[in-house]
Amino acid sequence: MDKLMAMVLSVVAAIGGLTQVTEDTVDGTPSPRVSCDATEEAIYTPPAQFGAGPGDVLACAPAAFPKIPDQIPMKSWKIQYQSTDVHGKQVAVSGLLAVPEAAWPGPGPRPVVAFNPGTVGLGSQCAYSKQMSGAYVDAYELAQPAAALKAGYALVVPDGVGYLNGQVHTYMVGDNSGRALLDAARAAARVPESGLDKAAPVGVWGYSEGGQAALWASQLAASYAGELKIAGTAAGGVPGDLRLVANKLNGGDFAGFAAAALVGFHVTFPDMPWDDLMNDKGREAVKTLQSNCLIKTIFGFRGAKIEDYNKDGLGVDQLFELAGPNGVKWGQIADGQKLGVDIGPAGSGAKYQIGFPTFQYRGKTEQIIPVETEEATKQAYCAAGVPTRWKGDVEGDHLGAARAVIPDVMTWFADRFAGKPEPGTCAG
């Protein structure tokens, strides 16, 4: 039997272009681990076959994590790992893993921070792990992971669902992003030579689109990845209510984000009304969004109104009333991604049980995400009894706050990893 298993694994390795050994198990099923010698193409190519379960590493390769401040010595890899989408289907996700070379002083194993970046664009060429040397990522996204690495934590960053070659990102489908973030944390310890412990404490962190992903990961953790020892979640600039966000963004300076979300939902729910709705301008807009990254998403659609991109001039709420072949409306799908619904603490019996605290925050001069939804999400967590710290006056606007809050987040994670209690500020 052992010889047969070895033969099977060798055939699987040959198909994937990787050398594999069996070390882990997922629900009692052997889970092959890969040697990190994949090509760049293999990292971003959908796999011919999947592993034993979510979090399995499907491909990996050493890769420089560029321009980290203070030149922190580290080992880093590009990875492709297995996850599950909103429909229960196996999907592969690319991302980055970095581990400081300095020994972790303890106590306990080195913590892992699973960080979800903010919006970078829809097309596969926009993947965070492909853009790490870009000016936008340097200025906005790099400071956050750099802080985690400087603190001595391992860092894993998923690109998100839909960034492999030939795909389109399922933008704003938080259910997808949450699972991808949890599975990135699982995958971190399965990368050969990472030296990480599967029992290590995990901190979940994200801002803007990443903040939505971080809170969805929190809501799904108990049922989807109960073995992870999550110490806490930090989430800022969170678009918690997509119906509200879409209406507020439509026709404004950041209307491109609403347009991109519609494309992301269409990719995820292809049976819903779409192609027959678009006029020529709408079809061209979809091509533009899928073939460009963040800058074009913002400046290419400033002031755009969804009414101008469909044949019947339908607004956001009218589009939400359209139903698919099974009778489900677009609005119901959007509402299904609303954060803070059916949540409760561990043992509460709620659909989404959260057994750790959250730290939620927003910029004092927030200008992109409606303040109403950020505060409503926080209030929903408080009302449900989830210990939640709130900071609603971080200096700066949407982008500025992401950087300004970093010291607070690092202090908060240090306390969580040290086992200090977090009663939250809901009663304050």
N, C-alpha and C positions, 0 to 999 in steps of 0.2 A: 504493500500500500504506500509506504514511504517513497519507493522508487517511482510509482505511478504519479504521486503528487509532485515529485521533483520534475518529472517529464512534463506534466501539465504546466507547471510554473515556467519551465524553460521555454515552452512554446508560446505562452502568453508574453514572456519577456521579448521573444523574437518578434512577435507581432507589433509590440509597442516600441521596439527599438531601445529597450531598457533592460538592465540586469536586475533581477528581483530576488529577494529572499523573504521568507515568511517569518514575521516577528510578532505582529499584532493580531488581535481578533476583534471583530465587530459582531456583537450578539452571538459570540461563540464560533463565528465563521472566520477561517484564516484570512488575514488581510495582508496582501503582499506589500512590501516596502520597496521603493525603487532606489537605485543608485543614481546620484545626481550628475548624470552626464548627458542629459537631453539637449537637443539643439534648440536654438531660439524658436525655430519654426514649430517644433514639437510642443513647446510651452503654450503656444497660441493656436494650435490646431485641435479641433474637437477630437476626442479619443475614439479609437476603433471599438474599444470596449471599456467598461467601467470596472471598478474594484469591488470589494465586498460590501462597502457601505459608505455613508456620508463621512467625510473627513479623510478618506483614503487619498494619499498622494499618488497622482497618476503620472506626473513628470516633474523633474526639478533640475536645476542647473545653477552653479555658482554665478552670482551676478553682483556687480558693484552697486552699492546704494549711494548715489552721487551727492556731492556737495553738502554732506551733513556738517553743520557747524561744529567747530572744535575738533573736526577730523577724528571722531570717536572710532577707535579700532574695533572692528566687528567682522563677523562672518555673515554673508548674506546670500540669498538664493532667490531666483524666480521659481515659482511653483505653479503647478496645475493640480487641482484637487477636486474631489467629488462632492456634490451637494444635491439638494432636492428643491424643485421649484414649487410654486403655489398649487400646481396641479398634481403634485406627488411624483413628478417625473424626475429621473436622474439627469443631472446637468453637470458639466465641468466648468470650473471657475479658475481663472489665473490670478496671480497675486505675488506679493513679496514677503519674504521672511528675513529678519535681521536679528542677530544675537551678539551682544557686546563680547569682546574677547576677555575682558577683565572678569575674574572670578566673582560670582555673586556672593556677598558677605553673609547672606542669610539674615535671620533664621529661615529654614525651610528652603524649598526649591526656588529657582529664579522665577519671578512672576512673568506672565505673558500679557501684553496689552494688545488686544485685537482692535485695530483702528480702522474705521471706515471713512474714506475721504469724502469731500463734498463733490458737487457736480463738476464733471470734467468734459462732458459731451456724450453723444449717443453712439457714434461709430466705433468699431473695434480699434481703429487707429488712435482713439482717445484714451485708451486704458491707462489708468494711473501708473502702472508699472512700466508702460512704454514712454510716459511723458515726464518721468522724474527729473529730467534736466531742463524742462521748459520753464520759462520765466514765471508763468502763473503758478505752477506748482512750487517753485522755489519760494516765492513771496508769501503764498497763502498756506499751502498744504504741508510744506516740508518742516516748518517750525514745530508742528504738533508731534509728528513721529520722532523728530530729533530730540525733543524734550524727554520722551519716554526712554529712548536709548541712552541719553545722558544720565538718566536716573538708574541705569543698570538693568532695565527691564528688556526682555525679548519683545520684538514687535512683529506682528503679522498684519498685512494690509491686503484685503481682497480687492480685486478690480471690480467685482460685482458680476451678476449674471448677464450674459450677452455681450461679452467683450472678446470672445475668441474670434478667429478669422471668419469672415462671412456672416457674423451675427450682428444684432443691434441690441443695445443695452435696454433692459426692462426697467427703464427709469421710473422712479417713484412707486414701484410695486414693492412696498416695504416688507411684505411677507417673503419675497424672494431674497431681498437684501439681508434680512435678519438671519435666515438660514445660512446664507453664504458667509456671513460674519462668524456665526457659531462654528461652522465647519472649517473656517480658516483657523480658529483657535484649536480645533481638534487636530488639524493637519500639522500644526507647528511642531508638535512633539514627535510626529511620524517622519519628519525629514531626517534622513541619516546625517549624523555628525552635528545635529543641532544641539545635542546635549540637554534637551529640555525634558522635563518630567511630565508625564501625562496627568499627574496629580497636582501640578503647579496651580497656584491661584491665578485667575484670569480677570483682567480689567477690560471692560468693553467701553469703547470711546468713539464718538463720531460727532460731526458738526454739519448742519444744514441737511443735505441728502443723507450724509453720514449719521446725523443725529436721529433721523427717522429710522435708519437701519439699526442703530444702537438700541433704540427703545423697542423695535420689533424683535431684536435678538433677546432682549430682556423678557419680553412677553412669551416668546417661544421656548426659552431655555429649558424650563422644567419638563415640558412634554417632548421636546425634540432632542435636547442634548443634556439630559439630567446628570450625566457623569461629570460635566465640567464644574469646576469649583469657582464659580463666578463670585468675586468679592464685591463688585459694584459696577454701575454703569454711569458714565458721564456723557451727557448729550446736550448739545446747544443748537440754537437756531432751528428748532424742530418744526417742520411743516406737518403738524399733527392731523389736520383736517383738510384733505385735498379738495373737497368741494369748496370750502371757504377760500383756500389758497388760489384755486383756479379763477374764481370770480374776482378776487382782488388783483391778480396779476394781469388779467385780460385787458388789453388796451393800454397797459402801462409800460414803464421803462424796462421791466423784466418779463415781458409777455412771452419771451422765448422759452422760459422755463415751463410755463403752462403748455405751450405748444409741444415741447419735448416730452412732457408727461403724457400727453395724449398719444404720441407716437409710442412711448414705452408701454402704455396700456394696450394699444392695438397689437403690438408684437406679442404681448402676453395672452391676450384674449382675441385671437384672430377671427373667431366666428361672430364677433359682435359687429354691428353696423359700422362701416368705415369707407371702403373703396367707392361705393355708390354715392357717398355723401360729398366727396371732395370735388371741387371745381379745379380748373387747370392751375390756378394759383396755389391751391391747397396741395396738389400733387407735387408741384415744384418745391413747396416749402418742406414737405416730408423728405425729398431728396437732399435738400440743403442741410436739414438738421442731421441726417444720417451720414453725411459726407464731411461734416465740419465738427469742430470741437467747441470749447466753451466760448471763446471770443465771438465767433459767428452766431452762436446761440443767443448771446446777449444783444450784440449790436446789429445783427441782421434782422432782428424781430422787434426792435424797440417801437412801442406804440401799436403793435399788431393786435388786431381783434379777430377772434375766431370766426365771427360772423362773415368776415371777408374771404374765408378760405373754404367755405362749403356752399353747395348749390342753392340751398334754401335760406341762407343768411341766419342760421340758427345760432343762438347764444349758448353760453356754457350750460345754463340750467335746462335749456331745451334739448341740448345734446344728451344731457344726463337722463332725460325722460325716454330716450330711444331704447327699445328692447331688442335683444338677440333672439335667435330661434328657440331658445328654451324659456323665453319670457322674462329673463333677468334683464334689468335695465343697467345702462352705463353708470347711473348714479348709485345703484346698489353695489356695484363693483368698487366704485370709488369709496363709498362709505365703509365697505369691508376692510379698507386699509386705514381707517381712522384709528389713531392711537388712544389708549386709555379706556377702551370699551371692553367690558367683561373681564376686568383685571381684579386681582386681589392678592393678598400676601399668601405665603406658603400655608397650606392647610385650610384655606378658606373655601375650597370647592369651586372657585371661579374657573372659568375656561382657561385664563392665562394667569398662572400663579407665579408671583415674583418673590423669590426668597432672599433678596439682597437689596440694598438701598440704591437710589439713583441721585445723581447731581445734575439738575437741569438749569440752563442759563440762557440768557439772550443779551444782545447789545442794547445799550441805553438809547442809541439812535438807530435802531433796526429799521431798514428801509426796503427789505425784500420780502421776508416772511411776515405775514400779518401778526402783529403782537397778540391779537385776540386768540389765535390758535396756539401760540406758544404758551400763553398763560393758562388756557383752558386745558391743555395736556397736563401741565403741572398740577392743576387743581383736580383733575380726574385721578391722578396718582395719589394725591393727598386724600381725597374722598374715599378711595378704595383701601386706604390703610397701608400703602407702600411707603416706607420711610424715604422721604424726598427732601433734599436740600435745594433751595431755589435761590438763584442770583439773577435778578432781573435788571441790574444796573451795571453790567459790564461796560467798561469804557469802549466807545467806538460804535461804528455801524455794523452791518452784517459781517463783512470781512475783517474789519478791525477788531471786533470782539473775539473772533476766533483765536487771534494771537494774544490779546490782552489777558484772556482768562487762563492761559496756560499755567502760570504759577499756582493758581487756585486748584486747577485740576490735578497737578502733580502732588500738591499737599494732600488733596482729598484721596488720591489713589494710595499714597504712602500710608495714610491712616487705615485705609481699608485692608491693605496687604499686611499691616501690622496687627490686624484683628481688632482695632478700636471700634466701639459701637458708633452707629450713626442714627440718632433719633430723628433727624430731619428737622426742617423748619416749618412744617405745616401748621403747627400750633402757635407759631410765633407771630 
